[in-house]
Amino acid sequence: MTLVRLRRAAQLTLPHDIREAAHLKEGDYLEAEVTDAGILLRPVNIAGRGPTPAQEAEILDAVDKSRAFHAAQRRR
């Protein structure tokens, strides 16, 4: 087990052996999740990643509200 220290601005550095074992390099993204066992960090590829259903619904709601606002403005 490796000890990792939380630094200023809540940053931490993953030790070299962990980065190497997980094939991580600078700029890679990790998904963080709190589990019963602790904190799980999982590498993710965001290149082709779309929004979650909740994010998609939020985006579509914002678009609908914007369209309604602009339609109302044109009617005036």
Secondary structure, DSSP 8 states (H G I E B T S, - for coil): -------GGG-----HHHHHHTT--TT-EEEEEEETTEEEEEEE--TT----HHHHHHHHHHHHHHHHHHHHHHH-
